[in-house]
Each structure stands twice: as C-alpha cells, then as structure tokens.
C-alpha cells in the first residue's frame, strides 16, 4: 500500500503518515473507492461527478481532477497494473465543529486490486442497524459507522453479507454494496430515497439493463419483496456477487453475462 497527499494547487506527494486533520477528528469529508485498470479509472466520469456532488453538498471547495490523478498513477505504477484506489477528500484546517476553512485536501491510498467474489454464501437482514435520512444521504462520507457496526454484527453472526433497512423498514443496501434482485425476469433495486449510497456500479447496472431492454423498477420495497425473489445480487465498484442464501431462503446464483461484462478487466 502507498499513500499520496495533495493540498490546494500543490502536486501530490508520497507520504508515510498524515498530520492531525478533520478527516481523523470529525470524519469531515467524502471518499471514492475506484479501480484503476489499463492506465485509467473504470467509470471515470461517474466517480468524478459523484466526488464533485459530494463536495458541493458538504460545502468543501476545490477543483477535483481525477484525470490528473490517473496521470500520476500511470507515471508511478505504469499502465498495466490493476490497482484499488481510495480517494479521500476532506476539509482543510483543524478547528472544532465550526471549520476555520473549507478548502479540499486530497489523500490517495493505492493497493492491489481484488475483484468481488462471484457468490456470497449467506446473508441476513439486520434488525439493529439502519440507514437514516440526512441532507447528504447517498454521499459516501468518511463517517461510515453504520456500515462498520453492520459488518461487526455480520462477523459475529458468521455471515458473508448483511442487508440494511432504512429507518422506515424498507430495503436500503448491503454492508458495502448496493443490492438488486430479480423476480420473473423483472429487476428491482431500492430507490435513493431509502438513503442507500448512490453507487457508481448501481448507476452502470441500471443503464446496462435499460440498454438490454430489461426493465429495472426503482422504488421502496419491504424485506418480503426481496425474500420472494428468484435471484439476489450485490454490487460495488469491484464487481457483482450473487447471494446464495438470505436467512432460510435460497436463490439462483446463475449470473447475467451482460452485467458481469461491465466489470471485465
């Protein structure tokens, strides 16, 4: 793993550690997890747009340049490496709850890329952790406590994944992924109104289904709607994983090649 840091108009520099900052003190920022394949970021435009949107919602100011980051990675690692890049963007300065400045600091964590597993054996629906409505719902903030607590619970239960509901009991997302399911050839996924993350892969899958003339209903669904499905899969930027079992309900793991091809290396 290697780390790089940038502030204002300075260039990225490689660092071993970071000074005390608002990301550490307050979780005051956002992040993007991205795949760098063949010298470029997969779904480059969507990551750039989501980062811009997140900074706008959190009132963090700065010109974000994902293409500039890609150039640095090509120069540093070459164009053939497959990398996982976490792009942290947080508010500069220290201050307390009231910031003293609002300029963006950028921090990259670069490591080897590992694709999602094809299947996940077991999942369950959490009754303790939920997604909550905020003015920045859907943004990947640095405050990830709901997902941390959900995955601690998942580990304690010995499960491969966890499904999280929103505050009104509608299906929202999985422990680190968006969720889709299929029933009778019809695709379904929760609306962003359930406070799920506005996933880059989620957007890509919805677009691909539309291109394939396969309708995807986006809405608010109760757990029983999910449990009555024929197939269930979760997705994030590293790929798609089909769920084999949720609680006592088993599902068909046969993948849809046209969707998997979105994540070809």
HUCORMO-V61764 format. One record per run of one state. SS is the DSSP state (@ for helix, = for strand, . for the rest). FROM is the first residue (numbers start at 1). TO is the last residue. If there is no record, write none. Layout:
SS_FROM_TO / SS_FROM_TO
This chain:
._1_1 / =_2_7 / ._8_12 / =_13_15 / ._16_21 / @_22_26 / ._27_28 / =_29_37 / ._38_39 / =_40_41 / ._42_43 / @_44_58 / ._59_60 / =_61_61 / ._62_65 / @_66_77 / ._78_82 / =_83_91 / ._92_102 / =_103_112 / ._113_118 / =_119_120 / ._121_122 / =_123_131 / ._132_140 / =_141_141 / ._142_144 / @_145_157 / ._158_160 / =_161_166 / ._167_169 / =_170_174 / ._175_177 / =_178_183 / ._184_185 / =_186_190 / ._191_191 / @_192_194 / ._195_199 / @_200_211 / ._212_215 / =_216_219 / ._220_221 / =_222_222 / @_223_227 / ._228_230 / =_231_236 / ._237_238 / =_239_243 / ._244_244 / =_245_246 / ._247_248 / =_249_250 / ._251_256 / @_257_263 / ._264_265
